[in-house]
Amino acid sequence: MKKVYILSLGCPRNLVDSEIISGRLKAKDYTIVDTAEADVAIVNTCAFIKEAKEESIEAILDLIELKEKGILKKVIVAGCLAQRYGKTLTQHLKEVDGLVGRISLNHTKERFRLTPPHYAYVKISEGCINNCSYCVIPKIKGRYTSRPLESILTEVRSLDRTKTKEINIIGQDITLYGTDLNQGKGLELLLREILKCIKHIRWIRLLYLHPAHLEDGLLDLLAKEERLCRYIDLPLQHINNRLLKLMQRKTSKEEILRLIEKIRKKIPQVAIRTSLLVGFPSETDDEFEELIDFVRQTKFERLGAFIYSREEGTLAYNLKPQIPLKIKQARFNRLMSLQQEISQSVNQKYLGTVQEVLIDERQKDNIYLGRTQMDAPEVDGLVYIKSDKNLKSGDFVKVKITDTLEYDLVGELA
């Protein structure tokens, strides 16, 4: 059995784990294919919230059906669902041939890229010690573990040699990097070392900066170093002080407001992305209105939201009252409708400006898809460019913005 299909669900951290699995298999002469017509299918699952678990189970059942039809020979379940519910999966899905849980951080030589050649994810840590009351990640991933500095630099040098244009630094909370290695200002130190050793990488993006741990030195570095994207991924979850305390977020409304003001003052043209949680147990109408007012006034350049999912083993599991799903869905819809208006307003500011754009792919009719440094791959907006020139994935081009959409921009080569 030599052909292996890998389906990666969930976040970019999972994708990196899928790349490690692929690399290890490739080193043993397996062929990685992009269709389920294979000998073995591996589904790398997510178990963060209810919807993610449902998607994972549905994907497993789909692969089991292909196995029963003879299209696949074996189905293996990897990742968070396997780590968290291994015994249950074994009992109820006997057609599954194997389970794989956590993946080692030290993977430089074994990784097989599943992203396009021009960008990559670099995972610098695993696990978490924040213990947010709604979050199951510490139960799945364990305590926070920083990847050794030299291991990261070895991977970055390798990516730089292959002329990768963008790297995205990821982890459950990258602001904690180095705290378990007794390295003060660990993330800032790591970035300075990365900047010293790269020649071709033009964009370095930081994904998940916890507001309670974001230090001035890191903001100063982001402000002055051109290769660091003017992009702050700052998950806040809420703005109400009572709920922030119940969530165990280790920050307050007043501190959040000061931090946002500081970021925008220190880093002109910054794009702040946040994620918010609606329907947390006991969230009142007034507290949700406080969140709506905060979003309306702050005008985040990028924003995502998710509905509270009651997860066994978390501190919030037994909090009361739980909010009915209908109300949670209504709050989510209202928040995202507001953000849609804000995003359209933010985008209009770019009309007529010239932006540096990284080309991701070519579509039909000479339409190219690209991104500004304000947009992370897969989660943020796009720039649509019509051009007769033969542009390639990984090219940087200057684009004049000629039109704006709710989340995307339209332009032509400047």
C-alpha positions in Angstrom: 0.0 0.0 0.0 1.9 3.0 -1.3 -0.6 5.8 -2.1 -1.8 7.9 0.8 -4.5 10.6 0.8 -4.4 13.2 3.6 -7.4 15.3 4.5 -6.5 18.2 6.9 -9.3 19.8 8.8 -9.3 22.8 11.2 -6.5 25.3 11.8 -3.1 25.9 10.2 -1.5 24.2 13.2 -3.3 21.1 12.1 -2.0 21.6 8.5 1.6 21.7 9.8 0.9 18.4 11.6 -0.4 17.0 8.3 2.7 18.1 6.6 4.8 16.3 9.2 2.8 13.1 8.7 3.2 13.5 5.0 6.9 14.0 5.3 7.4 10.9 7.4 5.4 8.8 5.0 7.3 10.2 2.0 10.6 9.4 3.7 9.3 5.8 3.7 8.6 5.8 0.0 4.9 6.4 0.2 3.3 8.6 -2.4 1.1 11.5 -1.2 -1.9 12.0 -3.5 -4.6 14.6 -3.6 -7.6 12.3 -4.2 -9.3 9.8 -2.0 -8.6 7.1 -4.6 -5.7 5.8 -2.6 -4.6 2.8 -0.5 -4.8 4.7 2.8 -6.7 7.8 3.8 -5.6 9.8 6.9 -8.0 12.5 8.2 -6.4 15.0 10.5 -9.2 16.1 12.7 -10.3 19.1 14.8 -12.2 19.0 18.1 -12.1 22.6 19.3 -15.9 23.2 19.2 -19.1 21.3 18.4 -19.1 22.2 14.7 -15.5 21.1 14.2 -16.2 17.7 15.8 -19.2 17.3 13.6 -17.2 18.1 10.5 -14.5 15.6 11.6 -17.0 12.8 12.2 -18.7 13.5 8.9 -15.3 13.3 7.1 -14.5 10.0 8.8 -17.9 8.5 7.8 -17.3 9.6 4.2 -14.0 7.9 4.1 -15.4 4.7 5.7 -18.0 4.7 3.0 -15.2 4.8 0.4 -13.5 1.9 2.2 -16.7 -0.1 2.0 -16.9 0.5 -1.7 -13.3 -0.7 -2.2 -11.9 2.7 -3.2 -9.8 2.8 0.0 -8.1 0.0 1.9 -7.5 1.7 5.2 -8.8 4.7 7.2 -6.7 6.4 9.9 -7.9 9.1 12.2 -5.3 11.6 13.4 -5.2 14.8 15.4 -7.4 16.4 18.1 -10.4 14.2 17.8 -8.2 11.1 18.0 -6.4 12.5 21.0 -9.5 13.5 22.9 -11.9 10.7 22.0 -9.7 7.8 21.0 -11.5 5.2 23.2 -14.9 6.3 22.0 -13.9 6.3 18.3 -12.5 2.8 18.8 -15.7 1.6 20.3 -18.2 3.1 17.8 -16.2 3.3 14.5 -14.7 -0.1 14.3 -14.0 0.4 10.5 -11.3 2.9 11.5 -7.9 1.1 11.2 -5.8 3.3 13.4 -5.5 6.4 15.6 -2.7 9.0 15.8 -2.7 11.7 18.5 -0.2 14.5 19.1 2.6 15.1 16.7 6.2 16.0 17.8 7.3 19.7 17.3 10.8 18.7 16.1 10.1 18.0 12.4 12.4 20.0 10.2 13.7 17.2 8.0 10.4 15.3 7.9 8.0 17.9 6.6 6.3 17.8 3.2 4.7 21.1 2.3 1.0 21.0 1.5 0.7 24.8 1.0 1.6 26.5 -2.3 5.4 27.0 -2.6 5.3 30.7 -2.0 4.0 30.7 1.6 4.4 28.4 4.6 3.3 28.0 8.2 6.0 27.8 10.9 4.8 26.3 14.1 6.9 27.5 17.1 5.0 26.0 20.0 2.4 23.4 21.1 -0.1 23.4 23.9 -1.3 26.2 26.1 -1.3 27.4 29.7 -3.8 30.2 29.5 -6.6 27.9 30.6 -9.4 30.0 29.2 -12.6 28.6 30.8 -14.3 27.8 27.5 -11.3 26.2 25.8 -10.4 22.5 25.5 -7.0 22.9 23.9 -4.9 22.4 27.1 -6.8 19.1 27.6 -5.9 18.0 24.0 -2.5 19.5 23.5 -1.1 19.6 27.0 1.1 22.2 28.6 2.8 24.9 26.6 6.0 23.7 24.9 8.2 26.0 22.9 10.0 24.6 19.9 13.8 25.0 20.3 15.1 28.2 18.7 17.7 26.4 16.4 15.0 24.0 15.1 12.9 26.9 14.0 15.8 28.8 12.4 16.8 25.6 10.6 13.3 25.4 9.1 13.2 29.1 8.2 16.6 28.9 6.5 15.4 26.0 4.4 12.2 27.9 3.5 14.3 30.9 2.5 16.6 28.8 0.3 13.5 27.6 -1.6 12.6 31.3 -2.1 9.4 31.1 0.0 8.0 34.7 0.0 5.8 34.6 3.2 6.0 32.7 6.5 3.2 32.7 9.0 4.3 32.1 12.6 1.8 30.0 14.4 1.0 28.4 17.8 -1.8 28.3 20.3 -0.3 31.5 21.8 2.9 32.7 20.2 3.4 35.5 22.7 4.3 32.9 25.3 7.2 31.6 23.2 10.3 31.0 25.2 8.6 31.3 28.6 9.2 27.6 29.3 12.8 27.9 28.1 13.6 30.8 30.5 14.0 33.2 27.6 12.7 36.7 28.4 11.0 38.4 25.4 11.2 35.1 23.6 9.1 36.0 20.6 10.9 39.3 20.0 14.3 37.5 20.3 13.1 34.7 17.9 11.9 37.3 15.3 15.2 39.2 15.5 17.1 35.9 14.8 14.8 35.0 11.9 15.3 38.4 10.4 19.1 38.0 10.5 19.0 34.7 8.5 16.6 35.4 5.7 17.2 36.8 2.2 14.2 36.0 0.1 11.3 35.9 2.6 9.5 39.3 2.3 6.6 38.9 4.7 6.6 37.5 8.2 3.1 37.3 9.7 2.3 36.6 13.4 -0.8 34.6 14.1 -2.4 34.6 17.6 -1.0 37.3 19.9 -2.7 37.1 23.3 -3.6 40.6 24.5 -2.5 39.9 28.1 1.1 39.0 26.9 1.7 41.5 24.1 4.8 43.6 25.0 5.9 47.0 23.9 9.2 45.7 22.5 7.4 43.4 20.1 5.2 46.3 18.9 8.2 48.5 18.4 9.8 45.8 16.3 6.7 45.4 14.2 6.6 49.2 13.7 10.1 49.5 12.3 10.8 46.2 10.5 9.4 46.2 7.0 9.5 42.4 6.6 7.1 42.0 9.6 3.5 42.4 8.3 1.5 45.3 9.7 -1.0 42.8 10.9 -1.9 42.1 14.5 -3.9 38.9 15.2 -5.4 39.8 18.6 -8.2 37.4 19.7 -10.2 39.3 22.4 -13.3 37.1 22.8 -15.3 39.8 24.6 -15.1 43.3 26.0 -17.3 43.0 29.1 -15.3 42.8 32.3 -17.5 40.2 34.1 -17.4 37.9 31.1 -13.7 38.4 30.6 -13.2 37.3 34.2 -15.4 34.3 33.8 -13.5 33.4 30.6 -10.3 33.7 32.5 -8.8 35.9 29.8 -6.3 37.6 32.2 -7.2 41.1 30.8 -9.9 43.8 31.2 -11.9 46.2 29.1 -9.7 49.1 30.1 -6.5 47.2 29.3 -7.8 46.1 25.9 -8.8 49.7 25.0 -5.4 51.0 26.0 -3.7 48.2 24.0 -5.6 48.9 20.8 -4.9 52.7 21.1 -1.2 51.9 21.6 -1.1 49.5 18.6 -2.7 52.0 16.3 -0.4 54.8 17.5 2.8 52.8 17.2 2.1 51.1 13.9 0.5 53.3 11.3 -1.6 51.5 8.6 -1.9 48.4 10.9 -4.6 45.9 10.3 -6.0 44.4 13.5 -7.7 41.1 13.3 -9.7 39.8 16.3 -12.0 36.9 17.1 -15.0 37.2 19.4 -17.1 34.7 21.3 -20.9 35.1 21.5 -23.3 33.3 23.7 -20.9 32.5 26.6 -22.9 31.2 29.6 -24.8 34.0 31.4 -24.1 36.6 28.7 -26.9 39.1 29.1 -28.5 41.3 26.4 -26.8 44.3 27.8 -23.4 42.7 27.8 -23.8 41.7 24.2 -24.8 45.3 23.4 -21.6 46.4 25.1 -19.7 44.1 22.7 -21.6 45.5 19.7 -20.9 49.0 20.7 -17.2 48.1 21.1 -17.0 46.6 17.6 -18.9 49.6 16.1 -16.5 52.1 17.7 -13.2 50.2 17.2 -13.8 49.3 13.6 -11.6 46.3 13.4 -10.0 45.8 9.9 -10.6 42.1 10.2 -12.9 40.2 12.5 -14.1 36.6 13.0 -16.6 35.2 15.5 -17.7 31.9 16.9 -20.6 30.7 18.9 -19.9 29.3 22.3 -19.7 25.5 22.3 -20.2 23.7 25.6 -17.2 21.4 25.9 -16.9 18.7 28.6 -13.8 19.1 30.7 -13.7 22.9 30.6 -14.4 25.2 33.5 -17.3 26.9 31.7 -19.1 23.6 31.1 -21.2 23.9 34.3 -21.7 27.6 34.2 -25.4 28.7 34.3 -27.5 29.9 32.6 -26.5 28.4 29.2 -27.7 30.6 26.4 -30.3 29.0 24.0 -28.9 28.2 20.6 -31.5 30.4 18.9 -30.3 33.5 20.8 -26.6 32.6 20.3 -27.2 32.3 16.5 -29.1 35.6 16.4 -26.2 37.4 18.3 -23.7 35.8 15.9 -25.6 37.0 12.9 -26.0 40.5 14.2 -22.3 40.8 15.0 -21.2 39.5 11.6 -23.7 41.7 9.8 -22.2 44.8 11.6 -18.7 43.7 10.7 -19.7 43.3 7.1 -20.6 47.0 7.1 -17.4 48.0 8.9 -15.3 45.9 6.5 -16.9 47.5 3.5 -16.2 51.0 5.0 -12.6 50.1 5.8 -12.0 48.8 2.3 -13.3 52.0 0.7 -10.4 53.8 2.3 -8.1 51.9 -0.1 -9.9 53.0 -3.3 -7.5 54.8 -5.6 -4.4 53.8 -3.5 -1.5 51.6 -4.7 -0.9 48.4 -2.7 1.8 45.8 -2.7 0.1 42.4 -3.5 1.4 38.9 -3.3 -0.1 36.8 -6.1 -1.6 33.5 -4.8 -3.1 32.0 -8.0 -4.4 32.5 -11.5 -8.0 32.0 -12.4 -9.6 31.9 -15.8 -9.9 35.0 -18.1 -6.6 36.5 -16.8 -8.0 37.1 -13.3 -5.4 36.7 -10.6 -6.1 36.3 -6.8 -3.7 38.0 -4.5 -3.4 39.4 -0.9 -2.1 42.5 0.7 0.0 42.1 3.9 -3.2 42.9 5.7 -4.7 39.6 4.8 -3.6 36.2 6.1 -4.0 33.2 3.8 -7.3 31.3 3.9 -9.0 33.5 6.5 -8.9 37.1 5.2 -9.8 39.0 2.1 -8.4 38.8 -1.4 -7.4 41.3 -4.2 -8.9 40.5 -7.6 -6.5 41.6 -10.4 -7.2 41.5 -14.1 -4.0 41.5 -16.2 -2.8 40.3 -19.5 0.7 39.8 -18.1 1.9 36.3 -17.2 2.0 36.6 -13.4 3.1 33.7 -11.3 2.2 32.6 -7.8 4.6 34.2 -5.4 5.1 37.4 -7.5 4.9 40.7 -5.7 3.2 43.4 -7.8 2.0 47.0 -7.3 -1.8 47.2 -7.7 -4.0 50.2 -8.0 -7.3 49.6 -6.2 -10.2 50.4 -8.6 -13.2 48.9 -6.7 -14.1 47.5 -3.3 -16.3 44.7 -2.1 -17.5 43.8 1.3 -14.4 41.9 2.2 -12.2 42.0 -0.9 -10.5 44.5 -3.2 -10.4 44.8 -7.0 -7.5 46.4 -8.8 -5.2 46.6 -11.8 -1.4 46.6 -12.2 -0.1 50.1 -11.3 
